[in-house]
Amino acid sequence: MGGSGWKASWGPQDDNESRATIRGATEAGINWIDTAPVYGLGHSEEVIGSVLAKLSPRPLIATKCCRIWDETGNISYHLKRASIREEIEASLRRLRIETIDLYQLHWGQPDEDIEEGWSTVAELISEGKVRYGGVCNFSVEQLKRAQSIHPVTSLQTPYSLLGHQLEKELLPFCADHNIGVLVYSPLNKGLLTGKFSHQWAAGLHPEDHRRRDPDFTEPRFEIHLDLMEKLKTLSAGSGMTPAQLSVAWTLRDSAVTSAIVGSRQPEQLAEIVKAGRTSLSEEILNTVATLLREHRENLRSALN
Protein backbone atom coordinates (compact mmCIF):
# COMPACT_ATOMS: atom_id res chain seq x y z
CA MET A 1 0.00 0.00 0.00
CA GLY A 2 3.05 2.26 0.04
CA GLY A 3 2.76 2.52 -3.73
CA SER A 4 5.53 3.39 -6.14
CA GLY A 5 8.55 5.64 -5.94
CA TRP A 6 10.71 3.87 -3.37
CA LYS A 7 13.32 1.09 -3.32
CA ALA A 8 11.11 -1.85 -2.27
CA SER A 9 8.03 -0.81 -4.22
CA TRP A 10 5.62 -3.37 -5.66
CA GLY A 11 4.64 -0.85 -8.33
CA PRO A 12 1.75 1.63 -8.46
CA GLN A 13 -1.14 1.19 -6.05
CA ASP A 14 -4.57 2.82 -6.05
CA ASP A 15 -5.09 4.49 -2.64
CA ASN A 16 -8.86 4.07 -2.85
CA GLU A 17 -8.36 0.36 -3.41
CA SER A 18 -6.06 0.26 -0.37
CA ARG A 19 -8.70 1.94 1.77
CA ALA A 20 -11.37 -0.46 0.52
CA THR A 21 -9.07 -3.38 1.37
CA ILE A 22 -8.56 -2.09 4.91
CA ARG A 23 -12.30 -1.69 5.42
CA GLY A 24 -12.94 -5.11 3.94
CA ALA A 25 -10.32 -6.67 6.21
CA THR A 26 -11.92 -5.33 9.38
CA GLU A 27 -15.35 -6.48 8.18
CA ALA A 28 -13.88 -9.96 7.64
CA GLY A 29 -12.65 -10.08 11.24
CA ILE A 30 -9.02 -9.05 10.80
CA ASN A 31 -8.24 -6.92 13.84
CA TRP A 32 -4.74 -5.55 13.25
CA ILE A 33 -2.67 -3.77 10.61
CA ASP A 34 1.09 -3.93 10.23
CA THR A 35 2.93 -1.10 8.50
CA ALA A 36 6.14 0.94 8.69
CA PRO A 37 7.17 4.53 7.96
CA VAL A 38 9.54 3.38 5.22
CA TYR A 39 6.74 1.71 3.22
CA GLY A 40 6.22 4.26 0.48
CA LEU A 41 8.36 6.71 2.47
CA GLY A 42 5.48 7.60 4.78
CA HIS A 43 2.68 6.96 2.30
CA SER A 44 1.45 3.64 3.71
CA GLU A 45 0.96 5.17 7.17
CA GLU A 46 -0.84 8.15 5.61
CA VAL A 47 -3.27 5.90 3.72
CA ILE A 48 -3.98 3.86 6.86
CA GLY A 49 -4.44 7.03 8.91
CA SER A 50 -6.96 8.39 6.43
CA VAL A 51 -9.30 5.45 7.03
CA LEU A 52 -8.71 4.63 10.73
CA ALA A 53 -11.00 7.31 12.12
CA LYS A 54 -13.92 5.80 10.19
CA LEU A 55 -13.42 2.28 11.54
CA SER A 56 -15.23 1.00 14.62
CA PRO A 57 -13.84 -0.81 16.42
CA ARG A 58 -10.43 0.46 15.40
CA PRO A 59 -7.95 -2.30 14.53
CA LEU A 60 -4.69 -2.62 16.43
CA ILE A 61 -1.84 -0.78 14.74
CA ALA A 62 1.70 -2.12 14.51
CA THR A 63 4.36 0.10 12.97
CA LYS A 64 8.13 0.37 13.13
CA CYS A 65 11.18 2.58 13.37
CA CYS A 66 14.87 2.68 12.41
CA ARG A 67 14.74 2.95 8.62
CA ILE A 68 15.18 6.61 7.61
CA TRP A 69 15.12 8.14 4.15
CA ASP A 70 16.59 11.37 2.83
CA GLU A 71 15.32 13.81 0.20
CA THR A 72 16.62 11.57 -2.60
CA GLY A 73 14.85 8.48 -1.22
CA ASN A 74 18.05 6.85 0.01
CA ILE A 75 17.27 4.61 3.01
CA SER A 76 19.60 4.10 5.97
CA TYR A 77 19.40 2.51 9.44
CA HIS A 78 19.25 4.48 12.71
CA LEU A 79 18.64 3.31 16.28
CA LYS A 80 19.69 6.44 18.16
CA ARG A 81 17.29 7.80 20.77
CA ALA A 82 16.77 11.18 19.09
CA SER A 83 16.04 9.57 15.74
CA ILE A 84 13.45 7.16 17.13
CA ARG A 85 11.70 9.96 19.00
CA GLU A 86 11.43 11.96 15.80
CA GLU A 87 10.14 8.91 13.96
CA ILE A 88 7.37 8.09 16.39
CA GLU A 89 6.02 11.63 16.36
CA ALA A 90 5.90 11.53 12.56
CA SER A 91 4.17 8.11 12.62
CA LEU A 92 1.57 9.30 15.13
CA ARG A 93 0.80 12.29 12.88
CA ARG A 94 0.51 10.20 9.73
CA LEU A 95 -1.62 7.53 11.42
CA ARG A 96 -3.72 10.18 13.22
CA ILE A 97 -3.62 8.30 16.52
CA GLU A 98 -2.26 9.06 20.00
CA THR A 99 -0.85 5.64 20.90
CA ILE A 100 0.79 2.92 18.83
CA ASP A 101 -0.29 -0.56 19.91
CA LEU A 102 2.91 -2.33 18.84
CA TYR A 103 6.08 -0.36 18.06
CA GLN A 104 8.86 -2.39 16.50
CA LEU A 105 12.54 -1.94 15.78
CA HIS A 106 12.50 -2.69 12.06
CA TRP A 107 16.02 -4.15 11.97
CA GLY A 108 18.82 -4.76 14.46
CA GLN A 109 21.04 -2.35 12.58
CA PRO A 110 23.38 -0.80 13.45
CA ASP A 111 24.00 -3.72 15.78
CA GLU A 112 25.99 -1.64 18.25
CA ASP A 113 22.97 0.65 18.80
CA ILE A 114 20.40 -2.04 19.65
CA GLU A 115 20.57 -1.29 23.39
CA GLU A 116 19.99 2.44 22.85
CA GLY A 117 17.15 1.81 20.41
CA TRP A 118 15.38 -0.73 22.59
CA SER A 119 15.81 1.42 25.71
CA THR A 120 14.09 4.22 23.82
CA VAL A 121 11.13 1.97 22.99
CA ALA A 122 10.91 1.09 26.70
CA GLU A 123 10.82 4.81 27.52
CA LEU A 124 8.02 5.38 25.01
CA ILE A 125 6.02 2.57 26.63
CA SER A 126 6.43 4.17 30.06
CA GLU A 127 5.30 7.51 28.58
CA GLY A 128 2.13 5.99 27.11
CA LYS A 129 2.95 6.62 23.45
CA VAL A 130 3.41 2.88 22.87
CA ARG A 131 1.49 -0.05 24.40
CA TYR A 132 3.91 -2.85 23.57
CA GLY A 133 7.36 -3.12 22.03
CA GLY A 134 8.53 -5.65 19.47
CA VAL A 135 11.42 -6.27 17.12
CA CYS A 136 11.81 -7.40 13.53
CA ASN A 137 14.52 -9.44 11.85
CA PHE A 138 16.45 -10.08 15.08
CA SER A 139 18.70 -13.05 15.77
CA VAL A 140 18.48 -15.06 18.99
CA GLU A 141 21.52 -13.25 20.37
CA GLN A 142 19.99 -9.86 19.59
CA LEU A 143 16.74 -10.94 21.27
CA LYS A 144 18.66 -11.88 24.40
CA ARG A 145 20.29 -8.45 24.52
CA ALA A 146 16.93 -6.71 24.16
CA GLN A 147 15.26 -8.95 26.74
CA SER A 148 17.85 -7.95 29.33
CA ILE A 149 16.60 -4.35 29.08
CA HIS A 150 12.83 -4.70 28.63
CA PRO A 151 10.48 -7.60 27.73
CA VAL A 152 10.14 -8.22 23.99
CA THR A 153 6.48 -8.74 23.15
CA SER A 154 6.97 -9.98 19.60
CA LEU A 155 9.40 -10.87 16.87
CA GLN A 156 8.48 -10.21 13.26
CA THR A 157 10.43 -12.46 10.90
CA PRO A 158 10.15 -13.91 7.39
CA TYR A 159 8.74 -17.44 7.27
CA SER A 160 7.36 -19.46 4.40
CA LEU A 161 7.61 -22.82 2.69
CA LEU A 162 10.56 -21.37 0.78
CA GLY A 163 12.30 -19.96 3.86
CA HIS A 164 12.02 -21.88 7.11
CA GLN A 165 15.46 -21.66 8.72
CA LEU A 166 14.01 -20.05 11.86
CA GLU A 167 12.60 -23.42 12.95
CA LYS A 168 15.98 -24.46 14.36
CA GLU A 169 16.55 -21.64 16.88
CA LEU A 170 14.23 -18.66 16.64
CA LEU A 171 10.87 -20.40 17.04
CA PRO A 172 11.97 -22.51 20.03
CA PHE A 173 13.58 -19.48 21.71
CA CYS A 174 10.46 -17.35 21.27
CA ALA A 175 8.22 -20.16 22.54
CA ASP A 176 10.40 -20.59 25.63
CA HIS A 177 10.45 -16.83 26.37
CA ASN A 178 6.79 -15.99 25.66
CA ILE A 179 7.65 -13.88 22.58
CA GLY A 180 4.90 -13.85 19.98
CA VAL A 181 6.06 -14.53 16.43
CA LEU A 182 4.55 -12.47 13.61
CA VAL A 183 5.64 -14.04 10.34
CA TYR A 184 5.84 -11.94 7.22
CA SER A 185 5.98 -12.93 3.56
CA PRO A 186 4.26 -16.31 4.19
CA LEU A 187 3.47 -16.34 0.44
CA ASN A 188 7.06 -15.42 -0.43
CA LYS A 189 6.05 -12.23 -2.25
CA GLY A 190 3.31 -14.02 -4.18
CA LEU A 191 5.31 -17.01 -5.39
CA LEU A 192 3.27 -19.37 -3.20
CA THR A 193 -0.13 -18.19 -4.46
CA GLY A 194 0.14 -20.57 -7.40
CA LYS A 195 -0.54 -17.72 -9.82
CA PHE A 196 3.03 -17.09 -10.92
CA SER A 197 4.45 -18.21 -14.25
CA HIS A 198 7.27 -17.05 -16.51
CA GLN A 199 4.73 -14.90 -18.36
CA TRP A 200 3.42 -13.40 -15.10
CA ALA A 201 6.95 -12.58 -13.90
CA ALA A 202 7.81 -10.98 -17.24
CA GLY A 203 4.78 -8.71 -16.86
CA LEU A 204 5.73 -7.30 -13.45
CA HIS A 205 5.79 -3.51 -13.34
CA PRO A 206 9.26 -2.02 -13.97
CA GLU A 207 9.25 -0.61 -10.41
CA ASP A 208 8.30 -3.94 -8.82
CA HIS A 209 11.27 -4.93 -6.65
CA ARG A 210 10.62 -8.61 -7.34
CA ARG A 211 12.30 -8.13 -10.70
CA ARG A 212 15.56 -7.90 -8.73
CA ASP A 213 14.79 -10.71 -6.28
CA PRO A 214 16.88 -13.89 -6.81
CA ASP A 215 13.79 -16.02 -6.11
CA PHE A 216 12.20 -14.59 -9.26
CA THR A 217 15.18 -15.19 -11.54
CA GLU A 218 16.84 -18.35 -12.78
CA PRO A 219 17.83 -20.89 -11.67
CA ARG A 220 15.75 -20.44 -8.51
CA PHE A 221 12.54 -19.37 -10.23
CA GLU A 222 12.09 -22.54 -12.29
CA ILE A 223 12.74 -24.74 -9.24
CA HIS A 224 10.20 -22.77 -7.20
CA LEU A 225 7.62 -23.14 -9.98
CA ASP A 226 8.19 -26.90 -10.02
CA LEU A 227 7.45 -27.04 -6.29
CA MET A 228 4.34 -24.93 -6.80
CA GLU A 229 2.91 -27.33 -9.36
CA LYS A 230 3.15 -30.13 -6.81
CA LEU A 231 1.63 -27.93 -4.08
CA LYS A 232 -1.24 -27.04 -6.41
CA THR A 233 -2.08 -30.71 -6.81
CA LEU A 234 -1.81 -31.32 -3.06
CA SER A 235 -3.96 -28.33 -2.10
CA ALA A 236 -6.61 -29.02 -4.74
CA GLY A 237 -7.00 -32.57 -3.45
CA SER A 238 -7.66 -31.16 0.01
CA GLY A 239 -10.12 -28.45 -1.03
CA MET A 240 -7.68 -25.58 -0.55
CA THR A 241 -5.90 -23.07 -2.73
CA PRO A 242 -2.08 -23.05 -2.74
CA ALA A 243 -2.16 -19.74 -0.86
CA GLN A 244 -4.37 -21.17 1.88
CA LEU A 245 -2.11 -24.19 2.23
CA SER A 246 1.00 -21.99 2.38
CA VAL A 247 -0.36 -19.62 5.02
CA ALA A 248 -1.88 -22.42 7.11
CA TRP A 249 1.50 -24.19 7.05
CA THR A 250 3.19 -21.18 8.69
CA LEU A 251 0.50 -21.10 11.39
CA ARG A 252 0.81 -24.78 12.30
CA ASP A 253 3.49 -24.08 14.94
CA SER A 254 2.09 -22.90 18.28
CA ALA A 255 4.96 -20.38 18.56
CA VAL A 256 3.53 -18.42 15.61
CA THR A 257 0.97 -15.84 16.70
CA SER A 258 -0.12 -14.71 13.26
CA ALA A 259 0.87 -14.34 9.63
CA ILE A 260 1.12 -11.02 7.83
CA VAL A 261 -0.35 -11.49 4.37
CA GLY A 262 -0.16 -8.37 2.26
CA SER A 263 -3.44 -7.78 0.41
CA ARG A 264 -3.80 -5.01 -2.16
CA GLN A 265 -7.39 -5.56 -3.30
CA PRO A 266 -10.55 -6.41 -1.31
CA GLU A 267 -11.18 -9.55 -3.37
CA GLN A 268 -7.96 -11.11 -2.05
CA LEU A 269 -9.24 -11.13 1.53
CA ALA A 270 -11.69 -14.03 1.57
CA GLU A 271 -9.07 -16.57 0.53
CA ILE A 272 -6.60 -15.39 3.15
CA VAL A 273 -9.08 -15.20 6.03
CA LYS A 274 -10.04 -18.81 5.35
CA ALA A 275 -6.36 -19.81 5.59
CA GLY A 276 -6.27 -18.58 9.16
CA ARG A 277 -9.02 -21.03 10.05
CA THR A 278 -7.52 -24.02 8.25
CA SER A 279 -5.86 -26.93 10.05
CA LEU A 280 -3.56 -29.22 8.08
CA SER A 281 -3.68 -32.98 8.59
CA GLU A 282 -0.61 -35.03 9.44
CA GLU A 283 -0.81 -36.59 6.00
CA ILE A 284 -0.62 -33.19 4.31
CA LEU A 285 2.19 -32.03 6.59
CA ASN A 286 4.20 -35.17 5.86
CA THR A 287 3.70 -34.73 2.13
CA VAL A 288 4.76 -31.09 2.34
CA ALA A 289 7.88 -32.09 4.29
CA THR A 290 8.82 -34.55 1.54
CA LEU A 291 8.27 -31.95 -1.18
CA LEU A 292 10.39 -29.42 0.71
CA ARG A 293 13.27 -31.90 1.05
CA GLU A 294 13.17 -32.50 -2.69
CA HIS A 295 13.01 -28.76 -3.31
CA ARG A 296 16.07 -28.12 -1.14
CA GLU A 297 18.00 -30.81 -2.98
CA ASN A 298 17.04 -29.35 -6.34
CA LEU A 299 18.16 -25.89 -5.24
CA ARG A 300 21.42 -27.23 -3.86
CA SER A 301 22.20 -29.03 -7.11
CA ALA A 302 21.36 -26.01 -9.25
CA LEU A 303 23.34 -23.52 -7.18
CA ASN A 304 26.48 -25.61 -6.70
C-alpha positions in Angstrom: 0.0 0.0 0.0 3.1 2.3 0.0 2.8 2.5 -3.7 5.5 3.4 -6.1 8.6 5.6 -5.9 10.7 3.9 -3.4 13.3 1.1 -3.3 11.1 -1.8 -2.3 8.0 -0.8 -4.2 5.6 -3.4 -5.7 4.6 -0.9 -8.3 1.8 1.6 -8.5 -1.1 1.2 -6.0 -4.6 2.8 -6.1 -5.1 4.5 -2.6 -8.9 4.1 -2.9 -8.4 0.4 -3.4 -6.1 0.3 -0.4 -8.7 1.9 1.8 -11.4 -0.5 0.5 -9.1 -3.4 1.4 -8.6 -2.1 4.9 -12.3 -1.7 5.4 -12.9 -5.1 3.9 -10.3 -6.7 6.2 -11.9 -5.3 9.4 -15.3 -6.5 8.2 -13.9 -10.0 7.6 -12.7 -10.1 11.2 -9.0 -9.0 10.8 -8.2 -6.9 13.8 -4.7 -5.5 13.2 -2.7 -3.8 10.6 1.1 -3.9 10.2 2.9 -1.1 8.5 6.1 0.9 8.7 7.2 4.5 8.0 9.5 3.4 5.2 6.7 1.7 3.2 6.2 4.3 0.5 8.4 6.7 2.5 5.5 7.6 4.8 2.7 7.0 2.3 1.4 3.6 3.7 1.0 5.2 7.2 -0.8 8.1 5.6 -3.3 5.9 3.7 -4.0 3.9 6.9 -4.4 7.0 8.9 -7.0 8.4 6.4 -9.3 5.5 7.0 -8.7 4.6 10.7 -11.0 7.3 12.1 -13.9 5.8 10.2 -13.4 2.3 11.5 -15.2 1.0 14.6 -13.8 -0.8 16.4 -10.4 0.5 15.4 -8.0 -2.3 14.5 -4.7 -2.6 16.4 -1.8 -0.8 14.7 1.7 -2.1 14.5 4.4 0.1 13.0 8.1 0.4 13.1 11.2 2.6 13.4 14.9 2.7 12.4 14.7 3.0 8.6 15.2 6.6 7.6 15.1 8.1 4.1 16.6 11.4 2.8 15.3 13.8 0.2 16.6 11.6 -2.6 14.9 8.5 -1.2 18.0 6.9 0.0 17.3 4.6 3.0 19.6 4.1 6.0 19.4 2.5 9.4 19.2 4.5 12.7 18.6 3.3 16.3 19.7 6.4 18.2 17.3 7.8 20.8 16.8 11.2 19.1 16.0 9.6 15.7 13.4 7.2 17.1 11.7 10.0 19.0 11.4 12.0 15.8 10.1 8.9 14.0 7.4 8.1 16.4 6.0 11.6 16.4 5.9 11.5 12.6 4.2 8.1 12.6 1.6 9.3 15.1 0.8 12.3 12.9 0.5 10.2 9.7 -1.6 7.5 11.4 -3.7 10.2 13.2 -3.6 8.3 16.5 -2.3 9.1 20.0 -0.9 5.6 20.9 0.8 2.9 18.8 -0.3 -0.6 19.9 2.9 -2.3 18.8 6.1 -0.4 18.1 8.9 -2.4 16.5 12.5 -1.9 15.8 12.5 -2.7 12.1 16.0 -4.1 12.0 18.8 -4.8 14.5 21.0 -2.3 12.6 23.4 -0.8 13.4 24.0 -3.7 15.8 26.0 -1.6 18.2 23.0 0.7 18.8 20.4 -2.0 19.7 20.6 -1.3 23.4 20.0 2.4 22.8 17.1 1.8 20.4 15.4 -0.7 22.6 15.8 1.4 25.7 14.1 4.2 23.8 11.1 2.0 23.0 10.9 1.1 26.7 10.8 4.8 27.5 8.0 5.4 25.0 6.0 2.6 26.6 6.4 4.2 30.1 5.3 7.5 28.6 2.1 6.0 27.1 2.9 6.6 23.5 3.4 2.9 22.9 1.5 -0.1 24.4 3.9 -2.9 23.6 7.4 -3.1 22.0 8.5 -5.6 19.5 11.4 -6.3 17.1 11.8 -7.4 13.5 14.5 -9.4 11.8 16.4 -10.1 15.1 18.7 -13.1 15.8 18.5 -15.1 19.0 21.5 -13.2 20.4 20.0 -9.9 19.6 16.7 -10.9 21.3 18.7 -11.9 24.4 20.3 -8.4 24.5 16.9 -6.7 24.2 15.3 -9.0 26.7 17.9 -7.9 29.3 16.6 -4.3 29.1 12.8 -4.7 28.6 10.5 -7.6 27.7 10.1 -8.2 24.0 6.5 -8.7 23.1 7.0 -10.0 19.6 9.4 -10.9 16.9 8.5 -10.2 13.3 10.4 -12.5 10.9 10.1 -13.9 7.4 8.7 -17.4 7.3 7.4 -19.5 4.4 7.6 -22.8 2.7 10.6 -21.4 0.8 12.3 -20.0 3.9 12.0 -21.9 7.1 15.5 -21.7 8.7 14.0 -20.1 11.9 12.6 -23.4 12.9 16.0 -24.5 14.4 16.6 -21.6 16.9 14.2 -18.7 16.6 10.9 -20.4 17.0 12.0 -22.5 20.0 13.6 -19.5 21.7 10.5 -17.4 21.3 8.2 -20.2 22.5 10.4 -20.6 25.6 10.4 -16.8 26.4 6.8 -16.0 25.7 7.7 -13.9 22.6 4.9 -13.8 20.0 6.1 -14.5 16.4 4.5 -12.5 13.6 5.6 -14.0 10.3 5.8 -11.9 7.2 6.0 -12.9 3.6 4.3 -16.3 4.2 3.5 -16.3 0.4 7.1 -15.4 -0.4 6.0 -12.2 -2.3 3.3 -14.0 -4.2 5.3 -17.0 -5.4 3.3 -19.4 -3.2 -0.1 -18.2 -4.5 0.1 -20.6 -7.4 -0.5 -17.7 -9.8 3.0 -17.1 -10.9 4.5 -18.2 -14.3 7.3 -17.0 -16.5 4.7 -14.9 -18.4 3.4 -13.4 -15.1 7.0 -12.6 -13.9 7.8 -11.0 -17.2 4.8 -8.7 -16.9 5.7 -7.3 -13.5 5.8 -3.5 -13.3 9.3 -2.0 -14.0 9.2 -0.6 -10.4 8.3 -3.9 -8.8 11.3 -4.9 -6.6 10.6 -8.6 -7.3 12.3 -8.1 -10.7 15.6 -7.9 -8.7 14.8 -10.7 -6.3 16.9 -13.9 -6.8 13.8 -16.0 -6.1 12.2 -14.6 -9.3 15.2 -15.2 -11.5 16.8 -18.3 -12.8 17.8 -20.9 -11.7 15.7 -20.4 -8.5 12.5 -19.4 -10.2 12.1 -22.5 -12.3 12.7 -24.7 -9.2 10.2 -22.8 -7.2 7.6 -23.1 -10.0 8.2 -26.9 -10.0 7.4 -27.0 -6.3 4.3 -24.9 -6.8 2.9 -27.3 -9.4 3.2 -30.1 -6.8 1.6 -27.9 -4.1 -1.2 -27.0 -6.4 -2.1 -30.7 -6.8 -1.8 -31.3 -3.1 -4.0 -28.3 -2.1 -6.6 -29.0 -4.7 -7.0 -32.6 -3.4 -7.7 -31.2 0.0 -10.1 -28.4 -1.0 -7.7 -25.6 -0.5 -5.9 -23.1 -2.7 -2.1 -23.0 -2.7 -2.2 -19.7 -0.9 -4.4 -21.2 1.9 -2.1 -24.2 2.2 1.0 -22.0 2.4 -0.4 -19.6 5.0 -1.9 -22.4 7.1 1.5 -24.2 7.1 3.2 -21.2 8.7 0.5 -21.1 11.4 0.8 -24.8 12.3 3.5 -24.1 14.9 2.1 -22.9 18.3 5.0 -20.4 18.6 3.5 -18.4 15.6 1.0 -15.8 16.7 -0.1 -14.7 13.3 0.9 -14.3 9.6 1.1 -11.0 7.8 -0.4 -11.5 4.4 -0.2 -8.4 2.3 -3.4 -7.8 0.4 -3.8 -5.0 -2.2 -7.4 -5.6 -3.3 -10.6 -6.4 -1.3 -11.2 -9.6 -3.4 -8.0 -11.1 -2.0 -9.2 -11.1 1.5 -11.7 -14.0 1.6 -9.1 -16.6 0.5 -6.6 -15.4 3.1 -9.1 -15.2 6.0 -10.0 -18.8 5.3 -6.4 -19.8 5.6 -6.3 -18.6 9.2 -9.0 -21.0 10.1 -7.5 -24.0 8.2 -5.9 -26.9 10.0 -3.6 -29.2 8.1 -3.7 -33.0 8.6 -0.6 -35.0 9.4 -0.8 -36.6 6.0 -0.6 -33.2 4.3 2.2 -32.0 6.6 4.2 -35.2 5.9 3.7 -34.7 2.1 4.8 -31.1 2.3 7.9 -32.1 4.3 8.8 -34.6 1.5 8.3 -31.9 -1.2 10.4 -29.4 0.7 13.3 -31.9 1.0 13.2 -32.5 -2.7 13.0 -28.8 -3.3 16.1 -28.1 -1.1 18.0 -30.8 -3.0 17.0 -29.4 -6.3 18.2 -25.9 -5.2 21.4 -27.2 -3.9 22.2 -29.0 -7.1 21.4 -26.0 -9.2 23.3 -23.5 -7.2 26.5 -25.6 -6.7 
